[in-house]
Amino acid sequence: MDGPADSSEDRCTQLLLRAQKGDSRAFEQFCVETYPAVRDFIASLSGKLFPDECEDLAQETFQAVCRKPGAYRGKSSAKTFALAVAKHLTLKYLSRRKKTIVFTGNLTNVVGKRQWHAPRDSIESSETLRTIRTAMDKLNDAQRRTIELHLSSDSRAAAARADGCTPSRFADRLYHARKLLRQVLDGQL
């Protein structure tokens, strides 16, 4: 027995098939019905994306679906197809994006909770940046290098390779460097 989700997916599939034949209203309705699921799926792929980035990637997903109307062959539901396109675009976006750390609010959260963003959203507070640089200067060279490698590498494994150690050893070094940096920022050292 088909449930409400099945009939909704069938409807989305029919809308996309009609859109492939040139029905612009069908495509518009397809976008309206699947947009929330696509946006939420993109957000679930990575906790590193801001809501506006999720929105942008969702829009890019529908643009990609629209640009290649023949790509959908009806072998899966249209919603599944849109989610596959969204996954591809999101992973591609994340792999190209350089990581830059955002420093917000209380400085004790700087090394405890990381939030990432695109380079266009650079650190705005020069006072905060000065405070962090001063704290980083209190670390020894190895600790400073560990944090810098972590921030500039695509992955912890890549940072470990650059540091010439195993990922687990790098994770241990990073833990201790971040712990010390937190203490410096809290004024304990």
Protein Blocks (a to p, Z undefined) as FASTA:
>chain_A
ZZfklmmmmmmmmmmmmmmnopaklmmmmmmmmmmmmmmmmmmmpckbcfklmmmmmmmm
mmmmmmmmmlpgolacfklmmmmmmmmmmmmmmmmpccddddehjfklmmmpccdddfkl
ccfblmlmmmmmmmmmmpcfklmmmmmmmmmpmbfklmmmmnopafklmmmmmmmmmmmm
mmmmnopZZ
